[in-house]
């Protein structure tokens, strides 16, 4: 081993200030459309800041209380795992002090995401304890933008439902897909593993 080897011992990331401000304005959103509106607006703003076109939020499913808002930070932070869903889930777990959002005694938590989850985010959803997922744009919309969604099951919805996770897809699909198109037209980087 090289005498100059240095093992990193900490991972940190911080969201831009505008994310916290946007979240503070939307503390409780009763309807699914309102929740998706917030997530799509966050994805739009993220693109305007030069970051990836994805956002997600964790809500108390029944009350609509916003627990955490996340946006894609792959390029800005230099970490491939910082997809919008992963960021939202991590922030919710930190805020609530649990790694299992399905812990007995907690309300049911819902993930609302601007685009259906990729393979990595699908795995995170399975182990997060979330009780439901609502998505906007589809895998085909993401792929049209050049993004590789990874090797996920063809019927990913059924896979989640088998695990007791409710799923609703294509809520406000055209609005969510428009953000992906804007990002592609602006020449935003596609950060697949090989840059393909």
Secondary structure, DSSP 8 states (H G I E B T S, - for coil): --TT------------HHHHHHHHHTSB--SHHHHHHHHHHHHHHHHHTTS-S-EEEEEETTT-BEEEEEE--HHHHT-TT--HHHHHHHHHHHHHT-S-TT-TTS--EEEEEEE---HHHHHHHHHHT--EEEEEE-HHHHHHTT----S--TTHHHHHHHTT-EEE--TTHHHHHHHHHHHHHTT-----TT--
